[in-house]
């Protein structure tokens, strides 16, 4: 009889009157909350927000079940003795936070920041790890729901209703943003053009889904899915498995009891002057309209309206439902990464064993060849009789070898990391993207590539000069000290330029141009994966309202950090988002060559590509000029040297052409959004472009 209205108290401390109004129709004692027994439909007493943060310690509660149970942390040292032994009011609880976020935990929990609920919530704060958690947990935190709605981007399903005199048709298959539903993955939709009556001289035309010809329910939602699956119009089970009875639909107030065709008591719903029972019966006794079934949202509260649907993917660790097109699309939509790390897809540092073998092979060969080239160059420098022209050529060959050596070392290291991480990389991809190792590898390979390109172009220009001197019978003399200093300064200048160019994307001052997003880790479930500016702005608008709904193009990362800081406590240094750097656009941690027109790195990337393209053209044109000059004015006594030179020049032009020309074309196509070249990036980064690092010591050595 406890918790009935008007009942007098019996206990001296009033414990028997510690009751909670869970819902309009259900009032229970507080000790029946979070006790793993359903007392209120639909399981509301077990899904209150306080049940999301329980102690690992157990005690026998003074009221209710006589078995040891966990207790919500909000009961600890609240002045009310809940445990028979008084453990909840003891002095051995860990204190976290301060001021308005002061709270008690046990030793198994780590003190960290909390999400601030705001003045319109029943709670003052909530654990950052439980924000946007399981959909079955009822949120009493005022700012959580609108912020989570912006963070978890479930596709909006369009339902364009077309009213006709005798019938109504729907277009429920379209996902917002698609220009043509026929291109939808796996969809075999039949589009019919419907001509509506003429109004004011205008004829309106609409496309709608012809369910009679559809055989694929994977991209239908709501009432259309129920109709197609239950009528046998597609190969999917009918989700409507629960029959209506007089005890169902407790959440609907306008129901009327009636006798069914089998003379059993059932119910119908009175809607104005019409009676119907077109509702879905949830496992927990709640009822929802067919339009709310199989629509990627848990409208029942127990997941039964999405459980038997073939049009969704359920995240492993919590009750979030995604469209099938969101599974394995390269974008993280589940807190546990299960949409991208599952049996159908995963992610590794290098996408296949073939890339690993090729990268390691090219890296080792390049390492040997370039080390040999460097050693050979040192021997030449020790030669006291070396001439000026030969000294310049040897110095620039050394610079090319250093650049190619960096690329070779990168290939060996990245294949090593790929082997170390193996299949476990997918779950650690965010940690890798924000790690110092990824930044260092990106800097190394970018520096090496640029260093080698500029040094080859410079060497090619000097070779033209050397060829002209040879044709004029001008023999260079011994190397002067002044020449040595000038050449060294040139080499240092090229190296410094390549290094600075590679480091600029990592300088915090330029973060608004190069940072791809912020990663907050698994402990902050409000933000999924690498969070872009656009998503930050959306979450801020959901939390603060319109006053923080500025355009993402106008926001800086500094202002975004300040906004995020206002959403969480700062008792332990605040919530810190790690930068997802410029080089982390792909697990291989290389320069981001494939950009789109709205990418803030567009100008920088294409300036870099222009440097490589200019170097490539200089190399080709220079060696063509050398070939023409030598052919027309041969100074050798025999024809053999000319043939050797021609063969070597042909190899230089061929290798540069087959590596850089396709790559530059692909970059242009990607920027123009003609073709998405991102999936092919590892082929260029691990196979095609590194070929030069292996061949350059052979081609440019003499």
TORTI-204912 format. One record per residue (C-alpha): residue in one letter; x, y, z. Coordinates in Angstrom, 2 decimals. Each point is the difference from the previous one (the first is absolute). Example, Ala and Ser with C-alpha at 12.3 -4.5 7.8 and 13.67 -1.06 7.14 Angstrom:
BEGIN
- A/12.30/-4.50/7.80
- S/1.37/3.44/-0.66
//
This chain:
BEGIN
- X/0.00/0.00/0.00
- X/3.05/2.24/0.03
- X/-0.04/3.09/-2.26
- X/-3.77/0.15/-0.30
- X/-1.26/3.59/0.17
- X/-1.08/1.04/3.49
- X/1.67/-2.91/1.81
- X/1.54/1.04/3.35
- X/3.64/-0.69/0.73
- X/1.08/-2.84/2.29
- X/3.81/0.25/0.11
- X/1.55/2.50/2.41
- X/2.24/1.43/-2.70
- X/-2.75/0.02/-2.65
- X/1.73/-2.59/-2.21
- X/-3.34/-1.59/-0.93
- X/-1.07/3.32/-1.51
- X/3.05/0.33/-2.29
- X/-2.08/-0.43/-3.16
- X/0.64/1.07/-3.57
- X/-2.60/0.92/-2.61
- X/1.46/-1.93/-2.95
- X/-2.85/0.75/-2.38
- X/-3.52/1.33/0.09
- X/-1.36/-3.44/0.84
- X/2.86/-1.45/2.03
- X/1.41/0.98/3.39
- X/2.53/-2.28/1.72
- X/2.35/0.02/2.95
- X/3.47/1.28/-0.85
- X/1.57/-3.32/0.93
- X/-1.93/-1.62/-2.86
- X/1.87/2.13/-2.47
- X/2.89/-1.68/-1.82
- X/-0.65/-3.37/1.71
- X/-0.26/-2.01/-3.26
- X/-3.72/-0.61/0.54
- X/-2.61/1.72/-2.18
- X/-2.54/1.84/2.14
- X/-1.14/2.73/-2.41
- X/-0.93/-0.43/-3.64
- X/1.88/0.14/-2.28
- X/2.84/-0.82/2.40
- X/0.32/3.69/0.90
- X/1.19/-0.70/3.55
- X/3.05/-1.79/-1.42
- X/0.84/2.54/-2.67
- X/0.11/3.18/2.03
- X/3.11/2.05/-0.47
- X/1.40/-0.84/3.45
- X/0.16/-3.66/-1.04
- X/2.74/0.88/-2.46
- X/2.50/0.65/2.81
- X/0.08/-2.78/2.61
- X/2.64/-0.89/2.56
- X/1.87/-3.28/-0.19
- X/-0.60/-0.46/3.72
- X/-3.14/-1.89/0.93
- X/-2.19/0.17/3.06
- X/-3.43/-1.19/1.15
- X/-2.42/2.88/-0.37
- X/-2.28/0.75/2.92
- X/-3.11/-0.42/-2.11
- X/-0.79/-2.43/-2.81
- X/2.14/-2.93/-1.11
- X/2.05/-1.78/2.65
- X/2.99/-0.63/-2.26
- X/3.15/2.15/-0.27
- X/-0.43/2.61/-2.73
- X/2.02/2.86/-1.45
- X/-1.14/3.46/1.02
- X/-0.10/3.18/-2.08
- X/2.81/2.39/0.87
- X/-2.52/2.77/0.60
- X/-1.07/-1.86/3.18
- X/3.51/0.08/1.46
- X/0.29/2.40/2.98
- X/-3.30/1.69/-0.83
- X/-1.17/-0.07/3.63
- X/-2.33/-2.99/-0.54
- X/1.12/-3.44/1.19
- X/-0.83/-2.38/-2.86
- X/2.11/-3.04/0.95
- X/-0.85/-2.10/3.04
- X/3.56/0.34/1.25
- X/0.20/3.71/-0.83
- X/2.79/-0.56/-2.55
- X/-1.37/2.72/-2.29
- X/0.59/2.62/2.67
- X/3.47/-1.19/1.01
- X/3.21/2.05/-0.22
- X/1.96/-2.25/-2.38
- X/-1.50/1.31/-3.24
- X/2.18/1.76/-2.54
- X/-0.77/3.69/-0.59
- X/0.03/1.37/-3.55
- X/-0.58/3.50/-1.29
- X/-0.59/3.13/1.97
- X/-2.72/2.55/0.52
- X/-3.11/-0.77/-2.09
- X/1.61/-3.18/-1.42
- X/1.00/-1.49/3.37
- X/-0.83/-3.71/-0.01
- X/0.97/-3.29/1.60
- X/1.29/-3.10/-1.75
- X/1.71/-3.23/0.98
- X/3.63/-0.87/-0.63
- X/-0.80/-1.76/-3.28
- X/-0.96/3.29/-1.65
- X/2.42/2.63/-1.23
- X/-0.82/3.60/0.74
- X/-0.52/1.85/-3.28
- X/-2.11/2.74/-1.52
- X/-3.79/-0.08/-0.15
- X/-2.57/1.29/-2.46
- X/-1.90/3.05/1.28
- X/-3.72/-0.50/-0.40
- X/-1.08/3.61/0.21
- X/-2.84/1.63/1.96
- X/-2.81/-1.81/-1.85
- X/1.09/-3.49/1.07
- X/-0.89/-2.00/3.10
- X/3.69/-0.74/0.46
- X/2.78/2.51/0.44
- X/2.57/-2.12/-1.81
- X/0.52/-3.38/-1.59
- X/3.01/-2.22/-0.66
- X/1.59/0.87/-3.33
- X/0.27/-3.72/-0.76
- X/-3.80/-0.52/0.23
- X/-1.11/3.00/-2.06
- X/-1.66/-1.16/-3.22
- X/0.22/-3.57/1.28
- X/-2.58/-2.73/-0.34
- X/-3.29/1.22/-1.37
- X/-1.88/-1.93/2.67
- X/1.40/2.25/2.73
- X/-2.46/2.80/0.57
- X/1.84/3.30/0.03
- X/-0.86/2.41/2.75
- X/2.90/2.20/-1.00
- X/-1.57/3.00/-1.72
- X/2.68/0.83/-2.57
- X/0.93/-3.57/-0.92
- X/-2.73/-0.99/-2.47
- X/0.23/2.97/-2.41
- X/3.80/-0.13/0.05
- X/0.06/-3.76/-0.63
- X/-2.48/0.36/-2.85
- X/2.56/2.20/-1.77
- X/2.91/-2.26/0.90
- X/-1.46/-3.36/-1.07
- X/-0.86/0.65/-3.63
- X/-2.74/-2.50/-0.76
- X/-1.15/0.76/-3.54
- X/-3.26/1.91/-0.16
- X/-2.60/-1.99/-1.87
- X/-2.17/2.06/-2.30
- X/-3.70/-0.78/-0.15
- X/-1.43/2.13/-2.76
- X/-3.74/-0.46/0.19
- X/-2.03/0.55/-3.13
- X/-3.73/0.50/0.63
- X/-2.27/-1.29/-2.77
- X/-3.79/-0.15/-0.17
- X/-0.22/-3.74/0.69
- X/3.35/-1.04/1.45
- X/3.26/1.13/1.56
- X/3.43/-1.18/-1.09
- X/3.34/0.47/1.70
- X/3.62/0.31/-0.99
- X/1.58/-1.44/3.17
- X/3.13/-1.52/-1.54
- X/2.00/3.15/-0.62
- X/2.80/0.90/2.37
- X/0.39/3.75/0.29
- X/2.75/1.31/-2.24
- X/-0.23/-2.58/-2.79
- X/-0.60/1.50/-3.41
- X/-1.34/-3.19/-1.48
- X/-1.30/-2.93/2.03
- X/0.87/-2.38/-2.84
- X/3.70/0.35/0.86
- X/-0.68/-1.11/3.57
- X/2.21/-2.93/0.90
- X/-1.75/-3.32/-0.59
- X/-3.32/1.63/-0.83
- X/-2.21/-1.19/-2.83
- X/-2.61/2.68/0.33
- X/-2.57/0.46/-2.71
- X/-0.75/3.66/-0.59
- X/-3.35/0.99/-1.38
- X/-0.83/3.48/-1.21
- X/-3.33/1.10/1.46
- X/-1.88/2.81/-1.68
- X/-2.18/1.90/2.45
- X/-3.06/2.08/-0.85
- X/0.62/3.41/-1.51
- X/-0.27/2.95/2.37
- X/0.19/3.58/-1.25
- X/1.29/-1.16/-3.35
- X/3.04/-1.84/1.47
- X/0.66/-3.71/-0.11
- X/1.99/-1.48/2.91
- X/1.88/-3.27/-0.40
- X/1.17/-2.28/2.80
- X/2.01/-3.19/0.20
- X/-1.25/-2.70/2.32
- X/0.94/-3.55/0.86
- X/-2.01/-2.69/-1.73
- X/-0.07/-2.68/2.71
- X/-1.63/-2.55/-2.30
- X/3.24/-0.21/-1.96
- X/2.48/0.33/2.86
- X/1.95/-3.05/1.14
- X/2.49/1.59/2.40
- X/-1.00/1.21/3.46
- X/3.49/0.92/1.16
- X/-0.57/3.63/-0.88
- X/-3.65/0.35/0.94
- X/-1.00/1.51/3.33
- X/-3.08/0.43/2.15
- X/-3.42/-0.89/-1.38
- X/1.40/-0.84/-3.43
- X/2.31/-2.62/1.55
- X/-2.84/-1.52/2.04
- X/-2.27/-0.12/-3.04
- X/2.58/-1.50/-2.36
- X/1.34/-2.60/2.47
- X/-3.35/-1.10/1.43
- X/-1.61/-0.24/-3.46
- X/2.85/-2.12/-1.29
- X/1.16/2.60/-2.49
- X/3.63/-0.43/1.05
- X/2.20/-2.62/1.61
- X/-0.21/1.31/3.56
- X/-1.84/-1.26/3.09
- X/-3.08/1.87/1.11
- X/0.92/1.98/3.14
- X/-3.59/0.00/1.27
- X/0.16/-3.23/2.03
- X/-1.96/1.05/3.12
- X/-3.78/-0.27/-0.20
- X/-2.07/2.74/1.57
- X/-1.95/-0.86/3.13
- X/-1.92/1.86/2.64
- X/3.16/0.30/2.12
- X/2.21/1.61/-2.63
- X/0.50/3.63/-0.97
- X/0.04/1.31/3.56
- X/1.43/3.26/-1.31
- X/-3.06/0.72/-2.17
- X/-2.93/1.60/1.85
- X/-2.61/0.02/-2.76
- X/-0.32/-3.78/-0.38
- X/-3.31/-1.87/0.01
- X/-0.40/-3.67/0.86
- X/-1.62/-2.20/-2.62
- X/-0.50/-3.63/-1.03
- X/2.25/-1.30/-2.74
- X/-0.99/-2.40/-2.76
- X/1.11/-2.88/2.25
- X/-2.27/1.30/2.79
- X/3.02/0.96/2.12
- X/0.09/3.34/1.74
- X/2.14/2.48/-1.92
- X/0.12/3.74/-0.37
- X/-0.38/2.68/-2.64
- X/0.99/3.62/0.06
- X/-2.51/2.77/-0.44
- X/1.36/2.68/-2.26
- X/-2.66/2.68/-0.39
- X/-2.90/-1.92/-1.61
- X/2.12/-2.92/-1.18
- X/0.98/-3.18/1.82
- X/3.22/-1.83/-0.94
- X/2.76/-2.17/1.41
- X/2.81/0.95/-2.41
- X/2.68/0.03/2.70
- X/3.05/-2.04/0.83
- X/-0.01/-1.82/3.33
- X/3.34/0.28/1.81
- X/1.30/-2.76/2.25
- X/-0.37/2.27/3.04
- X/-3.72/0.61/-0.60
- X/0.44/3.37/-1.63
- X/-1.40/0.67/-3.47
- X/1.34/2.21/-2.76
- X/-1.30/0.84/-3.46
- X/1.30/-1.96/-2.96
- X/1.83/3.08/-1.18
- X/2.24/-0.31/3.10
- X/0.94/-3.63/-0.71
- X/3.33/-0.83/-1.67
- X/0.87/3.70/-0.28
- X/3.48/-0.22/1.66
- X/-1.32/1.28/3.33
- X/-0.93/-1.90/3.15
- X/-3.53/1.34/0.38
- X/-1.18/-2.85/2.24
- X/2.72/0.46/2.56
- X/0.96/-3.67/-0.02
- X/1.22/-0.22/-3.60
- X/-2.79/-2.33/-1.11
- X/-1.13/2.34/-2.80
- X/3.49/-0.33/-1.61
- X/0.96/-3.52/1.05
- X/-1.43/-1.99/-2.92
- X/0.81/2.57/-2.69
- X/2.47/-0.75/-2.77
- X/0.53/3.67/-0.90
- X/2.26/0.92/2.92
- X/3.31/-0.68/1.67
- X/0.06/-0.01/3.81
- X/3.11/1.24/1.78
- X/1.48/-2.69/2.22
- X/0.35/1.77/3.33
- X/-3.11/2.18/0.00
- X/-3.43/0.22/-1.56
- X/0.69/2.26/-2.96
- X/-1.34/-1.01/-3.39
- X/1.61/1.06/-3.27
- X/-1.03/-0.22/-3.61
- X/1.77/-2.81/-1.85
- X/1.78/2.59/-2.12
- X/1.68/1.29/3.16
- X/1.63/-3.35/0.64
- X/3.53/-0.27/-1.38
- X/-0.14/3.46/-1.58
- X/3.29/1.16/1.53
- X/-1.75/2.33/2.44
- X/-0.33/-0.83/3.70
- X/-3.65/0.01/1.14
- X/0.15/-2.37/3.00
- X/1.71/0.85/3.29
- X/1.70/-3.39/-0.02
- X/1.00/0.25/-3.71
- X/-2.00/-3.17/-0.71
- X/-1.42/1.49/-3.21
- X/3.53/0.16/-1.45
- X/1.65/-2.86/1.89
- X/-2.02/-3.16/-0.63
- X/0.12/-3.24/-2.00
- X/-1.00/1.78/-3.21
- X/2.59/2.75/0.18
- X/2.93/1.12/2.07
- X/2.94/2.34/-0.32
- X/3.73/-0.65/0.11
- X/2.98/2.30/-0.40
- X/0.60/-1.50/-3.44
- X/-3.12/-1.32/-1.67
- X/1.32/-3.39/-1.03
- X/2.93/-2.37/0.28
- X/0.97/0.95/-3.56
- X/0.57/3.62/1.06
- X/2.00/-1.16/3.01
- X/2.26/-2.23/-2.09
- X/0.42/2.59/-2.75
- X/0.73/2.81/2.47
- X/2.56/-2.05/1.90
- X/1.69/-1.18/-3.22
- X/0.26/3.47/-1.54
- X/1.13/1.41/3.34
- X/2.81/-2.53/0.45
- X/1.21/0.30/-3.60
- X/-0.10/3.78/0.18
- X/1.82/-0.06/3.34
- X/2.87/-2.09/-1.43
- X/0.30/1.97/-3.25
- X/-0.12/3.41/1.64
- X/2.46/-0.90/2.76
- X/2.37/-1.26/-2.70
- X/-0.50/3.25/-1.93
- X/0.80/2.05/3.11
- X/3.14/-2.04/0.72
- X/1.10/0.34/-3.61
- X/-0.55/3.75/0.21
- X/2.20/0.25/3.08
- X/2.77/-1.76/-1.90
- X/-0.30/2.50/-2.81
- X/0.27/2.92/2.43
- X/3.26/-1.44/1.34
- X/1.46/0.03/-3.49
- X/2.32/3.01/0.00
- X/-0.08/0.15/-3.82
- X/-3.79/0.38/-0.26
- X/-1.03/2.78/-2.36
- X/-2.58/2.72/0.66
- X/-2.68/-1.46/-2.27
- X/0.39/-3.47/1.47
- X/-0.06/1.42/3.53
- X/-3.31/1.79/-0.61
- X/-1.53/-3.10/-1.58
- X/1.22/-2.23/2.85
- X/-1.36/2.41/2.61
- X/-3.46/0.08/-1.58
- X/0.01/-3.78/-0.44
- X/0.69/-0.20/3.74
- X/-3.03/2.22/0.62
- X/-2.21/-2.17/-2.23
- X/1.24/-3.10/1.81
- X/-0.79/1.53/3.40
- X/-3.55/0.80/-1.12
- X/-0.50/-3.48/-1.43
- X/1.57/-1.54/3.10
- X/-2.62/1.77/2.14
- X/-2.74/-1.44/-2.22
- X/1.53/-3.49/0.24
- X/0.23/0.24/3.79
- X/-3.64/1.10/0.09
- X/-1.06/-3.04/-2.02
- X/1.82/-2.36/2.35
- X/-1.37/1.63/3.15
- X/-3.62/0.21/-1.23
- X/0.02/-3.67/-1.02
- X/1.41/-0.80/3.43
- X/-2.85/1.83/1.70
- X/-2.46/-1.79/-2.27
- X/1.35/-3.36/1.15
- X/0.01/1.03/3.67
- X/-3.59/1.26/0.01
- X/-1.35/-2.70/-2.31
- X/-3.77/-0.42/0.08
- X/-0.17/1.81/3.34
- X/0.72/3.32/-1.68
- X/-3.66/0.72/-0.74
- X/-0.86/0.47/3.67
- X/3.09/2.17/0.54
- X/-0.22/2.14/-3.14
- X/-0.86/3.20/1.88
- X/2.96/-0.41/2.35
- X/2.26/-0.57/-3.03
- X/-1.37/3.02/-1.87
- X/0.83/2.33/2.91
- X/3.29/-1.63/0.95
- X/3.41/1.68/-0.34
- X/1.15/-2.95/-2.12
- X/-2.51/0.85/-2.74
- X/1.12/3.63/-0.03
- X/3.69/-0.98/-0.17
- X/-0.58/-2.49/-2.81
- X/-2.01/2.58/-1.96
- X/2.76/2.56/0.43
- X/2.70/-2.48/-1.04
- X/-1.68/-1.16/-3.19
- X/-1.10/3.52/-1.00
- X/3.49/1.39/0.58
- X/1.66/-2.86/-1.87
- X/-2.30/0.28/-3.00
- X/0.38/3.78/-0.33
- X/3.75/-0.13/0.64
- X/0.51/-2.58/-2.70
- X/-2.18/1.83/-2.57
- X/1.65/3.40/0.42
- X/3.51/-1.49/0.11
- X/-0.60/-1.95/-3.23
- X/-1.33/3.12/-1.75
- X/3.00/2.05/1.18
- X/2.43/-2.72/-1.04
- X/-1.64/-0.19/-3.44
- X/0.56/3.73/-0.53
- X/3.66/-0.33/1.02
- X/0.35/-2.93/-2.40
- X/-1.11/2.23/-2.89
- X/2.70/2.46/0.99
- X/2.57/-2.79/0.27
- X/-0.97/-1.35/-3.41
- X/0.35/3.43/-1.61
- X/3.44/0.43/1.61
- X/1.04/-3.40/-1.31
- X/-1.19/0.85/-3.50
- X/2.01/3.22/0.13
- X/3.05/-1.97/1.13
- X/0.01/1.96/3.27
- X/1.57/-2.23/2.62
- X/-0.90/0.87/3.60
- X/2.80/0.42/2.46
- X/0.50/-1.14/3.56
- X/-2.67/0.85/2.52
- X/0.59/3.31/1.70
- X/-0.90/0.63/3.62
- X/-2.51/2.61/-1.08
- X/-1.72/-2.53/-2.27
- X/-0.16/-2.56/2.79
- X/-1.67/2.52/2.31
- X/-2.49/1.07/-2.68
- X/-0.98/-3.59/-0.78
- X/-0.37/-0.83/3.69
- X/-2.21/3.07/0.49
- X/-2.13/-1.07/-2.96
- X/-0.41/-3.49/1.44
- X/-0.89/1.35/3.44
- X/-2.51/2.43/-1.54
- X/-1.77/-2.79/-1.89
- X/-0.06/-2.21/3.10
- X/-1.29/2.79/2.27
- X/-2.72/0.91/-2.51
- X/-1.17/-3.63/-0.26
- X/0.02/-0.42/3.79
- X/-1.83/3.28/0.73
- X/-2.56/-0.76/-2.67
- X/-0.67/-3.37/1.65
- X/-0.16/1.41/3.54
- X/-2.34/2.94/-0.76
- X/-3.17/-2.18/0.16
- X/0.96/-1.03/3.56
- X/0.55/3.51/1.38
- X/-2.87/0.90/2.40
- X/-0.22/3.53/-1.41
- X/-1.26/-1.44/-3.31
- X/-2.39/-2.55/1.51
- X/-3.10/1.56/-1.58
- X/1.46/-0.80/-3.41
- X/1.38/-3.46/0.65
- X/-1.70/-1.74/2.94
- X/-2.57/-2.51/-1.31
- X/-1.88/-0.34/3.28
- X/0.27/-0.69/3.72
- X/-0.10/-3.41/1.66
- X/-1.23/-0.27/3.59
- X/0.42/-3.73/0.56
- X/-2.48/-2.62/1.17
- X/-0.55/1.76/3.34
- X/-2.03/2.80/-1.63
- X/-2.90/-1.61/-1.83
- X/-1.53/3.30/-1.08
- X/2.59/0.17/-2.78
- X/0.61/-2.87/-2.41
- X/3.29/-0.55/-1.81
- X/1.86/2.94/-1.48
- X/-2.48/2.84/0.56
- X/-0.03/2.65/-2.71
- X/-0.80/3.67/0.42
- X/-3.43/-0.55/-1.51
- X/-0.95/-2.65/2.55
- X/1.37/2.09/2.87
- X/-2.19/2.90/-1.09
- X/-3.04/-2.29/-0.26
- X/0.51/-1.45/3.49
- X/0.53/3.52/1.40
- X/-3.25/1.14/-1.60
- X/-1.79/-2.94/1.60
- X/1.47/0.79/3.42
- X/-0.11/3.79/0.07
- X/-2.72/0.71/-2.56
- X/0.18/2.50/-2.81
- X/2.45/2.30/1.74
- X/2.78/-2.49/-0.76
- X/-1.19/-1.12/-3.41
- X/2.56/1.87/-2.08
- X/1.27/-1.29/-3.31
- X/2.90/-2.43/0.27
- X/1.96/2.08/-2.53
- X/0.03/2.91/2.44
- X/1.05/-2.02/3.04
- X/3.60/-0.48/1.07
- X/1.28/-3.02/1.87
- X/0.81/2.28/2.91
- X/-3.62/1.18/0.28
- X/-1.23/-3.59/-0.39
- X/2.16/-1.09/2.94
- X/-1.51/2.78/2.13
- X/-3.51/-1.12/-0.90
- X/0.77/-3.64/0.84
- X/1.53/1.13/3.32
- X/-3.35/1.59/0.94
- X/-1.77/-3.32/-0.55
- X/2.22/-1.94/2.42
- X/1.54/0.54/3.41
- X/3.61/1.08/0.35
- X/0.92/-1.61/3.32
- X/2.83/-2.05/-1.50
- X/1.27/2.17/-2.81
- X/-3.15/-0.12/-2.11
- X/-0.97/-2.05/-3.03
- X/2.87/0.14/-2.46
- X/-0.43/-0.92/-3.62
- X/3.14/-1.26/-1.70
- X/0.71/1.48/-3.42
- X/-0.47/-2.33/-2.94
- X/2.91/1.34/-2.05
- X/0.39/0.66/-3.69
- X/1.92/-3.24/-0.52
- X/-2.68/-2.18/1.65
- X/-2.43/0.10/-2.92
- X/0.92/-3.63/-0.65
- X/1.56/-2.67/2.27
- X/3.21/0.13/-2.07
- X/0.63/3.52/1.39
- X/1.09/1.70/-3.20
- X/-0.53/3.38/-1.62
- X/-3.69/0.71/-0.71
- X/0.17/0.30/-3.79
- X/-3.67/-0.80/-0.69
- X/-2.07/3.05/0.97
- X/-3.41/1.41/-0.93
- X/-0.93/3.59/-0.90
- X/-1.37/0.73/3.50
- X/3.12/-1.34/1.72
- X/1.94/2.76/1.83
- X/3.25/-1.69/-1.06
- X/-0.80/0.32/-3.71
- X/2.43/2.84/-0.80
- X/2.87/-1.48/2.03
- X/-0.40/-3.43/-1.56
- X/-0.10/1.28/-3.56
- X/2.98/2.27/0.58
- X/1.87/-3.11/1.12
- X/-1.19/-1.92/-3.03
- X/1.10/2.94/-2.17
- X/3.52/-0.25/1.46
- X/0.12/-3.74/-0.76
- X/-1.45/0.53/-3.49
- X/2.48/2.80/-0.74
- X/2.88/-2.19/1.21
- X/-1.25/-2.87/-2.14
- X/-0.20/2.24/-3.10
- X/3.46/1.46/0.63
- X/1.49/-3.50/0.24
- X/-1.64/-1.14/-3.24
- X/0.71/3.17/-2.00
- X/3.60/0.20/1.26
- X/0.83/-3.55/-0.99
- X/-1.69/0.41/-3.37
- X/2.14/3.10/-0.61
- X/3.12/-1.92/1.06
- X/-0.84/-2.83/-2.40
- X/-0.56/2.41/-2.89
- X/3.23/1.88/0.69
- X/2.10/-3.15/0.27
- X/-1.56/-1.54/-3.09
- X/0.62/3.08/-2.12
- X/3.47/0.74/1.31
- X/1.59/-3.27/0.98
- X/3.44/0.42/1.51
- X/0.68/-3.69/0.54
- X/2.19/-1.96/-2.33
- X/-2.45/-2.90/-0.07
- X/-3.80/-0.19/0.05
- X/-0.21/-2.18/3.11
- X/-0.19/2.78/2.64
- X/-2.79/1.70/-1.92
- X/-2.06/-3.21/0.04
- X/0.55/-0.46/3.72
- X/-1.06/3.57/0.64
- X/-3.09/-0.37/-2.18
- X/-1.01/-3.19/1.81
- X/0.41/1.56/3.44
- X/-1.91/3.15/-0.98
- X/-2.82/-2.14/-1.37
- X/-0.22/-1.87/3.32
- X/-0.07/3.26/1.99
- X/-2.81/1.43/-2.13
- X/-1.95/-3.27/0.02
- X/0.14/-0.54/3.77
- X/-0.93/3.60/0.78
- X/-2.86/-0.13/-2.50
- X/-1.56/-3.26/1.19
- X/0.14/1.13/3.63
- X/-0.88/3.70/0.03
- X/-2.28/0.47/-3.03
- X/-2.72/-2.49/1.13
- X/0.28/1.30/3.55
- X/-0.47/3.65/-1.01
- X/-2.96/-0.94/-2.20
- X/-1.63/-1.91/2.86
- X/0.52/2.95/2.36
- X/-1.70/2.30/-2.50
- X/-2.93/-2.39/-0.51
- X/-0.49/-0.31/3.75
- X/0.07/3.76/0.53
- X/-2.48/0.49/-2.83
- X/-2.16/-2.68/1.70
- X/-0.17/-2.00/-3.21
- X/1.30/-3.16/1.69
- X/0.58/-0.83/3.66
- X/3.65/-1.04/-0.05
- X/0.39/-0.38/3.79
- X/-0.31/-3.83/-0.09
- X/2.95/-0.12/-2.42
- X/2.30/2.18/2.10
- X/2.01/-2.94/1.48
- X/0.81/-1.23/-3.52
- X/1.74/3.28/-0.79
- X/1.54/0.49/3.44
- X/1.31/-3.54/0.49
- X/0.70/-1.22/-3.54
- X/0.15/2.52/-2.85
- X/1.72/3.06/1.51
- X/2.59/-1.97/2.04
- X/1.30/-1.54/-3.24
- X/2.04/3.15/-0.55
- X/1.72/-0.48/3.36
- X/1.28/-3.38/-1.19
- X/0.94/1.02/-3.54
- X/1.48/3.47/0.62
- X/3.35/-1.27/1.36
- X/0.42/-2.02/-3.21
- X/-1.15/2.71/-2.39
- X/1.71/3.01/1.55
- X/3.12/-1.66/1.41
- X/2.33/0.86/-2.91
//
